[in-house]
């Protein structure tokens, strides 16, 4: 674990930013899965996507796709955060 010039990384700030990213990304996933798939499904069912009602699509497929995309976004954000605080593995 190399510091890339920083004598001691501020791990409290690092952890705070990490938690902020987690909260934002989990909120997006909650919105996509619970919100679009359950709460607002009736309204979204008026819109069709690939022949299926949009509310149904989010409940069955959309929330999974959103989750997979959020995994990649989290990896990207964490790599940037690791480099910012000098705790990256490179």
Residue pairs with C-beta under 8 A, 6 or more apart in sequence:
1 87
1 89
2 86
2 88
2 90
3 9
3 86
3 87
4 83
4 86
4 88
5 86
6 85
6 86
9 85
9 86
9 87
10 85
11 85
13 85
14 81
14 85
14 87
17 81
18 78
18 81
21 74
21 77
21 78
21 81
22 74
25 70
25 73
25 74
28 66
28 70
29 63
29 66
29 67
29 70
32 58
32 62
32 63
32 66
32 67
33 58
33 63
33 66
33 67
36 44
36 54
36 55
36 58
36 59
36 62
36 63
37 55
37 58
37 59
37 62
37 63
38 59
40 55
41 55
41 56
41 58
41 59
42 55
43 55
44 53
44 54
44 55
44 58
45 53
45 54
45 55
45 56
46 53
46 54
47 53
47 54
48 54
49 57
50 57
52 60
79 88
82 88
82 89
83 90
